[in-house]
Amino acid sequence: MNLITKLMGCLWTKQRRCRNEDSYLAIQTFFNAKEVESLHELFKKLSSSITDDGLISKEEFQLGLLGSSKMHSLIADRIFTLFDFKRDGKIEFEEFIASLNIFHPNASKEDKAAFMFQFYDTRQNGFIEREELLELKKCSLSLLALHFQWRIFRKRSLMKANGNTFFTLFYEGQRDGNGDAK
């Protein structure tokens, strides 16, 4: 019996989870029970960010990954598709844990390579074509630019909110006692 089938026998509601579920997931994955519990807290935040239904929708996934549910990203779409084993447009907690398990340091290199192959094979034809690679490369560069824009925006916002305090602390942290750059 696979992981998802066994877990379906466990009562699952928004407020109450089966007590053995974390232990069972810890046995079936590389995560320990405490890590599973922490990941469940993250899952609850993501799954209730737009609709509190105990499932992560594509919009909630994009909101958690990109900071916006309106922004479209091929990378976010690909990751969501790979996490959504049942192909029902929602990610359940079991799918979430099983998917994150591939990123665990103890996961095999073969499993990681298979995941990355599926990620890059956007047309799902068993080949990674040049166009697929270029499309994902452009998307990842766009996300990188967005990340840096967000960091600059946050720094400017902190500087405005704190007056010169942030700048002074940053500037002084870059200098030694003589005022010279470190």
Legacy VTK file of the C-alpha trace (Angstrom):
# vtk DataFile Version 3.0
C-alpha trace
ASCII
DATASET POLYDATA
POINTS 182 float
0.000 0.000 0.000
1.482 3.401 -0.914
1.886 6.410 1.359
-1.177 8.322 0.162
-3.483 5.274 0.252
-2.533 4.484 3.850
-2.954 8.063 4.954
-6.407 8.303 3.447
-7.580 5.893 6.138
-6.723 8.575 8.674
-9.448 11.111 9.502
-8.442 14.490 8.180
-10.153 17.762 9.001
-8.972 21.343 9.130
-8.857 21.329 12.925
-7.945 17.724 13.742
-5.377 15.400 12.275
-4.770 11.768 12.979
-2.274 11.496 15.839
-0.256 8.823 14.060
0.016 10.765 10.819
3.211 12.684 11.673
4.873 9.505 12.903
3.776 7.609 9.813
5.033 10.349 7.483
8.318 10.425 9.393
8.712 6.673 8.828
7.854 6.936 5.115
10.087 9.960 4.397
13.487 11.304 5.421
11.834 13.797 7.794
11.531 13.164 11.512
8.222 13.704 13.358
9.216 17.194 14.536
10.135 18.248 10.985
6.836 16.847 9.691
5.015 18.875 12.340
6.900 22.047 11.317
6.155 21.383 7.657
2.498 20.929 8.568
2.496 24.406 10.133
3.934 25.793 6.893
1.340 23.814 4.916
-1.487 25.261 7.053
-0.257 28.808 6.397
-0.018 28.211 2.659
-3.326 26.349 2.399
-5.256 29.068 4.226
-3.660 32.082 2.565
-6.551 32.530 0.112
-9.141 29.843 0.939
-9.050 28.002 4.265
-9.823 24.535 2.899
-6.794 22.504 4.015
-5.502 22.255 0.425
-2.954 24.335 -1.458
-4.344 25.756 -4.694
-2.118 26.933 -7.531
-2.794 30.555 -6.517
-1.830 29.867 -2.891
1.300 28.050 -4.063
2.305 31.007 -6.248
1.578 33.403 -3.393
3.871 31.424 -1.095
6.602 30.984 -3.695
6.495 34.344 -5.484
4.741 36.635 -3.027
1.834 37.162 -5.441
-1.065 34.959 -6.506
-1.555 37.030 -9.672
1.978 36.627 -11.020
2.421 33.850 -13.565
5.638 31.849 -13.517
6.518 28.795 -15.545
8.789 27.646 -12.725
5.999 27.887 -10.130
3.639 26.089 -12.543
6.130 23.266 -13.100
6.804 22.798 -9.387
3.069 22.872 -8.609
2.407 20.263 -11.300
5.116 17.989 -9.914
3.796 18.375 -6.341
0.191 17.651 -7.429
0.469 13.848 -7.773
-3.284 13.378 -8.124
-3.509 16.000 -10.884
-6.622 17.500 -9.261
-5.388 21.103 -9.074
-4.831 20.990 -5.300
-1.928 19.840 -3.143
-2.821 17.806 -0.078
-0.506 17.579 2.919
0.646 14.078 1.980
1.550 15.243 -1.532
3.351 18.243 -0.033
5.488 16.098 2.288
6.209 13.443 -0.342
7.277 16.181 -2.791
9.489 18.019 -0.321
11.096 14.705 0.583
12.985 14.805 -2.734
14.836 17.930 -1.532
15.959 16.320 1.719
19.754 15.896 1.957
19.314 12.132 2.420
17.228 11.689 -0.749
19.082 9.765 -3.443
20.806 11.557 -6.280
18.854 9.381 -8.708
15.516 10.572 -7.289
16.691 14.180 -7.401
17.858 13.763 -10.992
14.519 12.189 -11.966
12.655 15.101 -10.360
14.803 17.651 -12.191
14.340 15.805 -15.467
10.558 15.961 -15.007
10.884 19.635 -14.099
12.767 20.509 -17.294
10.678 18.228 -19.537
7.848 20.781 -19.744
6.255 19.082 -22.755
6.385 15.730 -20.936
7.647 13.888 -23.985
10.612 12.165 -22.325
13.170 14.593 -23.770
14.536 17.924 -22.639
14.545 20.037 -25.749
16.542 23.199 -26.325
13.401 25.364 -26.344
12.297 23.975 -22.960
15.682 24.737 -21.468
15.756 28.274 -22.874
12.208 28.977 -21.700
13.001 27.905 -18.131
16.301 29.814 -18.202
14.493 33.037 -19.183
11.946 32.450 -16.455
14.583 31.824 -13.788
16.443 35.007 -14.774
13.163 36.943 -14.477
12.591 35.473 -11.014
16.134 36.362 -9.996
15.609 39.961 -11.132
12.302 40.051 -9.224
14.055 38.748 -6.101
16.672 41.516 -6.239
14.008 44.176 -6.887
12.105 42.916 -3.836
15.243 43.056 -1.668
15.963 46.639 -2.793
12.323 47.619 -2.135
12.487 46.106 1.378
15.735 47.935 2.173
14.291 51.251 0.965
11.114 50.663 2.957
13.125 49.923 6.107
15.230 53.019 5.565
12.120 55.191 5.201
10.449 53.584 8.205
13.505 53.945 10.436
14.828 57.238 9.150
18.599 57.079 8.991
18.791 54.354 11.624
18.977 51.494 9.137
21.458 53.305 6.902
23.618 54.349 9.860
23.703 50.819 11.253
24.486 49.378 7.822
27.147 51.991 7.100
28.802 51.693 10.515
28.750 47.895 10.228
30.837 48.204 7.057
33.531 50.332 8.727
36.137 49.564 11.339
36.861 51.757 14.348
38.942 54.217 12.259
36.159 54.822 9.728
37.913 52.778 7.073
36.112 50.121 5.056
36.509 46.622 6.431
LINES 1 183
182 0 1 2 3 4 5 6 7 8 9 10 11 12 13 14 15 16 17 18 19 20 21 22 23 24 25 26 27 28 29 30 31 32 33 34 35 36 37 38 39 40 41 42 43 44 45 46 47 48 49 50 51 52 53 54 55 56 57 58 59 60 61 62 63 64 65 66 67 68 69 70 71 72 73 74 75 76 77 78 79 80 81 82 83 84 85 86 87 88 89 90 91 92 93 94 95 96 97 98 99 100 101 102 103 104 105 106 107 108 109 110 111 112 113 114 115 116 117 118 119 120 121 122 123 124 125 126 127 128 129 130 131 132 133 134 135 136 137 138 139 140 141 142 143 144 145 146 147 148 149 150 151 152 153 154 155 156 157 158 159 160 161 162 163 164 165 166 167 168 169 170 171 172 173 174 175 176 177 178 179 180 181
